[in-house]
Structure formats: structure tokens, C-alpha cells
Amino acid sequence: MYNLLLISGGVTFLFFIISWIVFYQMSVRFIESEIVKEGGILPPRRPIGSIAVHYAMVLLLPVNIIHRQAFVDGVSARRLSRKKDRILAIILFISSILYIVASTFFYFLYDTE
């Protein structure tokens, strides 16, 4: 069981990292280039690539919550996004949930104390 949880944690982590990189390279860069073409201002960069998470949240959350998102221009990002961008945001969200669940099971089942 220990090996199964260790392997599942590693696989979900790799899936999460790959989906993060793909979402950033394909969606975030496209949306930001379109914002720049329209004359908009890009948000300041944060450490560890958190900009990808903010764009994914903007693409997945309902419209009334987007207006309260202060870090990125949610209205422009949603308007300029493609269907592919929303699908990649869903994949990023699902992979992050799977990784968190696998890590939590591993932590609680094999606590060192």
C-alpha cells in the first residue's frame, strides 16, 4: 500500500506540473499577448508562477466573482480566452485536486509519529 500511494503521489505530481507548464505556455502567454495588443497593462509577476493559478481561477469562476479578482484583469482575460484555454484551466484544476488528495492520503496514512 505504501508503494502504491508513493507512486500515485509521484504520478499526480508529474501530471500537475506538466498541466501547469502547458497551461502557462499555451494559455497565459496567449491571453497576455492579446491584452498587450489591446493596450492593456499586464499584472506584476509573483514568485512561483502564481499568475497561472490566477488566470485559471478567472477562467473557471462565475462572472460575478471575477470582478472581485484584483490580481489580473478578469474581464479581459475571460473575453480573450479560447475554448482551449478553458479546457486547460479545467485540467490544471483537476490535476491540482488529485495531487492534493493523494498527498493528504499519504500524509494521514503514513504519519511518522
C-alpha atoms as an extended CHARMM CRD file, in Angstrom:
* protein
*
       113  EXT
         1         1  MET       CA              0.0000000000        0.0000000000        0.0000000000  PROA      1               0.0000000000
         2         2  TYR       CA              2.8720000000        2.3480000000        0.8260000000  PROA      2               0.0000000000
         3         3  ASN       CA              4.4290000000        1.8870000000       -2.6170000000  PROA      3               0.0000000000
         4         4  LEU       CA              1.0710000000        2.3870000000       -4.3350000000  PROA      4               0.0000000000
         5         5  LEU       CA              0.4860000000        5.6710000000       -2.5320000000  PROA      5               0.0000000000
         6         6  LEU       CA              4.0410000000        6.7920000000       -3.2190000000  PROA      6               0.0000000000
         7         7  ILE       CA              3.7000000000        6.0360000000       -6.9300000000  PROA      7               0.0000000000
         8         8  SER       CA              0.2700000000        7.6650000000       -7.1510000000  PROA      8               0.0000000000
         9         9  GLY       CA              1.6220000000       10.7660000000       -5.4150000000  PROA      9               0.0000000000
        10        10  GLY       CA              4.5190000000       10.9460000000       -7.8610000000  PROA      10              0.0000000000
        11        11  VAL       CA              2.3110000000       10.4190000000      -10.8980000000  PROA      11              0.0000000000
        12        12  THR       CA             -0.2240000000       13.0320000000       -9.7980000000  PROA      12              0.0000000000
        13        13  PHE       CA              2.6100000000       15.4660000000       -9.0450000000  PROA      13              0.0000000000
        14        14  LEU       CA              4.0450000000       14.9850000000      -12.5370000000  PROA      14              0.0000000000
        15        15  PHE       CA              0.5680000000       15.3810000000      -14.0600000000  PROA      15              0.0000000000
        16        16  PHE       CA              0.0930000000       18.5780000000      -12.0570000000  PROA      16              0.0000000000
        17        17  ILE       CA              3.4590000000       20.0710000000      -13.0540000000  PROA      17              0.0000000000
        18        18  ILE       CA              3.0090000000       19.1810000000      -16.7250000000  PROA      18              0.0000000000
        19        19  SER       CA             -0.5050000000       20.6570000000      -16.8060000000  PROA      19              0.0000000000
        20        20  TRP       CA              0.7860000000       23.8100000000      -15.0680000000  PROA      20              0.0000000000
        21        21  ILE       CA              3.5470000000       24.2730000000      -17.6540000000  PROA      21              0.0000000000
        22        22  VAL       CA              1.2330000000       23.5640000000      -20.6000000000  PROA      22              0.0000000000
        23        23  PHE       CA             -1.4270000000       25.9640000000      -19.2940000000  PROA      23              0.0000000000
        24        24  TYR       CA              1.1580000000       28.6870000000      -18.7530000000  PROA      24              0.0000000000
        25        25  GLN       CA              2.8350000000       28.2460000000      -22.1400000000  PROA      25              0.0000000000
        26        26  MET       CA             -0.3340000000       27.9420000000      -24.2060000000  PROA      26              0.0000000000
        27        27  SER       CA             -2.9860000000       29.9620000000      -22.3910000000  PROA      27              0.0000000000
        28        28  VAL       CA             -1.3720000000       32.5590000000      -20.1620000000  PROA      28              0.0000000000
        29        29  ARG       CA              1.0570000000       33.7270000000      -22.8130000000  PROA      29              0.0000000000
        30        30  PHE       CA             -1.7350000000       33.9280000000      -25.4160000000  PROA      30              0.0000000000
        31        31  ILE       CA             -4.0810000000       35.8690000000      -23.1350000000  PROA      31              0.0000000000
        32        32  GLU       CA             -1.3390000000       38.2560000000      -22.0590000000  PROA      32              0.0000000000
        33        33  SER       CA             -0.2430000000       38.8810000000      -25.6420000000  PROA      33              0.0000000000
        34        34  GLU       CA             -3.8360000000       39.6960000000      -26.5930000000  PROA      34              0.0000000000
        35        35  ILE       CA             -4.1470000000       42.0600000000      -23.6200000000  PROA      35              0.0000000000
        36        36  VAL       CA             -0.9740000000       43.8420000000      -24.7230000000  PROA      36              0.0000000000
        37        37  LYS       CA             -2.3010000000       44.1030000000      -28.3060000000  PROA      37              0.0000000000
        38        38  GLU       CA             -5.3960000000       45.8410000000      -26.9600000000  PROA      38              0.0000000000
        39        39  GLY       CA             -3.2320000000       48.2630000000      -24.9970000000  PROA      39              0.0000000000
        40        40  GLY       CA             -3.8590000000       46.7970000000      -21.5620000000  PROA      40              0.0000000000
        41        41  ILE       CA             -1.3900000000       46.5730000000      -18.7120000000  PROA      41              0.0000000000
        42        42  LEU       CA             -0.0870000000       43.1980000000      -17.5360000000  PROA      42              0.0000000000
        43        43  PRO       CA             -0.1880000000       42.3390000000      -13.8320000000  PROA      43              0.0000000000
        44        44  PRO       CA              3.0930000000       42.3230000000      -11.8890000000  PROA      44              0.0000000000
        45        45  ARG       CA              4.8630000000       38.9780000000      -11.6650000000  PROA      45              0.0000000000
        46        46  ARG       CA              4.6590000000       36.9530000000       -8.4750000000  PROA      46              0.0000000000
        47        47  PRO       CA              7.0230000000       34.1830000000       -7.3960000000  PROA      47              0.0000000000
        48        48  ILE       CA              6.4960000000       30.5050000000       -8.2130000000  PROA      48              0.0000000000
        49        49  GLY       CA              4.2650000000       31.1100000000      -11.2040000000  PROA      49              0.0000000000
        50        50  SER       CA              1.1440000000       32.0330000000       -9.2830000000  PROA      50              0.0000000000
        51        51  ILE       CA             -0.0440000000       34.0690000000      -12.2660000000  PROA      51              0.0000000000
        52        52  ALA       CA             -1.1320000000       30.8150000000      -13.9380000000  PROA      52              0.0000000000
        53        53  VAL       CA             -3.3390000000       29.9580000000      -10.9650000000  PROA      53              0.0000000000
        54        54  HSD       CA             -4.9670000000       33.3840000000      -11.0830000000  PROA      54              0.0000000000
        55        55  TYR       CA             -5.7180000000       33.0980000000      -14.7850000000  PROA      55              0.0000000000
        56        56  ALA       CA             -7.1080000000       29.5830000000      -14.2760000000  PROA      56              0.0000000000
        57        57  MET       CA             -9.3680000000       30.8400000000      -11.4920000000  PROA      57              0.0000000000
        58        58  VAL       CA            -10.5860000000       33.6970000000      -13.6760000000  PROA      58              0.0000000000
        59        59  LEU       CA            -11.4660000000       31.2880000000      -16.4820000000  PROA      59              0.0000000000
        60        60  LEU       CA            -13.2950000000       28.8540000000      -14.1870000000  PROA      60              0.0000000000
        61        61  LEU       CA            -15.1040000000       31.0440000000      -11.6740000000  PROA      61              0.0000000000
        62        62  PRO       CA            -18.5150000000       32.6210000000      -12.3120000000  PROA      62              0.0000000000
        63        63  VAL       CA            -18.5820000000       36.1180000000      -13.7810000000  PROA      63              0.0000000000
        64        64  ASN       CA            -19.7610000000       37.8980000000      -10.6160000000  PROA      64              0.0000000000
        65        65  ILE       CA            -16.7210000000       36.6040000000       -8.6800000000  PROA      65              0.0000000000
        66        66  ILE       CA            -14.3090000000       37.6400000000      -11.4380000000  PROA      66              0.0000000000
        67        67  HSD       CA            -14.9580000000       41.3300000000      -10.7800000000  PROA      67              0.0000000000
        68        68  ARG       CA            -13.5790000000       40.8700000000       -7.2550000000  PROA      68              0.0000000000
        69        69  GLN       CA            -10.3690000000       39.2770000000       -8.5930000000  PROA      69              0.0000000000
        70        70  ALA       CA             -7.9120000000       42.1200000000       -8.1240000000  PROA      70              0.0000000000
        71        71  PHE       CA             -4.7020000000       40.4990000000       -9.3200000000  PROA      71              0.0000000000
        72        72  VAL       CA             -5.4480000000       40.0120000000      -13.0120000000  PROA      72              0.0000000000
        73        73  ASP       CA             -7.8730000000       41.7080000000      -15.3910000000  PROA      73              0.0000000000
        74        74  GLY       CA            -10.5060000000       39.0080000000      -15.2320000000  PROA      74              0.0000000000
        75        75  VAL       CA            -12.9830000000       40.5270000000      -17.6330000000  PROA      75              0.0000000000
        76        76  SER       CA            -10.4120000000       40.9450000000      -20.3960000000  PROA      76              0.0000000000
        77        77  ALA       CA             -8.8680000000       37.5450000000      -19.7400000000  PROA      77              0.0000000000
        78        78  ARG       CA            -12.2250000000       35.8240000000      -19.9610000000  PROA      78              0.0000000000
        79        79  ARG       CA            -13.2130000000       37.7160000000      -23.0940000000  PROA      79              0.0000000000
        80        80  LEU       CA             -9.9220000000       36.9800000000      -24.8570000000  PROA      80              0.0000000000
        81        81  SER       CA             -9.6710000000       33.3300000000      -23.8450000000  PROA      81              0.0000000000
        82        82  ARG       CA            -10.3770000000       30.4740000000      -26.2060000000  PROA      82              0.0000000000
        83        83  LYS       CA            -12.1930000000       27.2160000000      -25.5690000000  PROA      83              0.0000000000
        84        84  LYS       CA             -8.8030000000       25.5020000000      -25.4000000000  PROA      84              0.0000000000
        85        85  ASP       CA             -7.7780000000       27.8480000000      -22.5820000000  PROA      85              0.0000000000
        86        86  ARG       CA            -10.8010000000       26.9150000000      -20.5010000000  PROA      86              0.0000000000
        87        87  ILE       CA            -10.1860000000       23.2020000000      -21.0700000000  PROA      87              0.0000000000
        88        88  LEU       CA             -6.5590000000       23.5920000000      -19.9870000000  PROA      88              0.0000000000
        89        89  ALA       CA             -7.7150000000       25.5070000000      -16.8910000000  PROA      89              0.0000000000
        90        90  ILE       CA            -10.0510000000       22.6210000000      -16.0070000000  PROA      90              0.0000000000
        91        91  ILE       CA             -7.2110000000       20.1320000000      -16.4680000000  PROA      91              0.0000000000
        92        92  LEU       CA             -4.9570000000       22.2480000000      -14.2400000000  PROA      92              0.0000000000
        93        93  PHE       CA             -7.6570000000       22.4200000000      -11.5660000000  PROA      93              0.0000000000
        94        94  ILE       CA             -8.3790000000       18.6750000000      -11.6620000000  PROA      94              0.0000000000
        95        95  SER       CA             -4.6920000000       17.7560000000      -11.5650000000  PROA      95              0.0000000000
        96        96  SER       CA             -4.0940000000       20.0300000000       -8.5810000000  PROA      96              0.0000000000
        97        97  ILE       CA             -7.0340000000       18.4860000000       -6.6930000000  PROA      97              0.0000000000
        98        98  LEU       CA             -5.7640000000       14.9710000000       -7.4650000000  PROA      98              0.0000000000
        99        99  TYR       CA             -2.2930000000       15.8690000000       -6.2320000000  PROA      99              0.0000000000
       100       100  ILE       CA             -3.6370000000       17.4000000000       -3.0120000000  PROA      100             0.0000000000
       101       101  VAL       CA             -5.8430000000       14.3750000000       -2.3330000000  PROA      101             0.0000000000
       102       102  ALA       CA             -3.0110000000       11.8970000000       -2.9730000000  PROA      102             0.0000000000
       103       103  SER       CA             -0.6440000000       13.8720000000       -0.7560000000  PROA      103             0.0000000000
       104       104  THR       CA             -3.2150000000       14.1310000000        2.0170000000  PROA      104             0.0000000000
       105       105  PHE       CA             -3.8900000000       10.3840000000        1.9750000000  PROA      105             0.0000000000
       106       106  PHE       CA             -0.1750000000        9.6970000000        2.0600000000  PROA      106             0.0000000000
       107       107  TYR       CA              0.3310000000       12.0870000000        4.9720000000  PROA      107             0.0000000000
       108       108  PHE       CA             -2.5040000000       10.7710000000        7.1210000000  PROA      108             0.0000000000
       109       109  LEU       CA             -1.9690000000        7.0680000000        6.4120000000  PROA      109             0.0000000000
       110       110  TYR       CA              1.7900000000        7.1040000000        6.8980000000  PROA      110             0.0000000000
       111       111  ASP       CA              2.4170000000        9.6790000000        9.5700000000  PROA      111             0.0000000000
       112       112  THR       CA              5.8790000000        9.3070000000       11.1070000000  PROA      112             0.0000000000
       113       113  GLU       CA              4.7600000000        9.6800000000       14.7220000000  PROA      113             0.0000000000
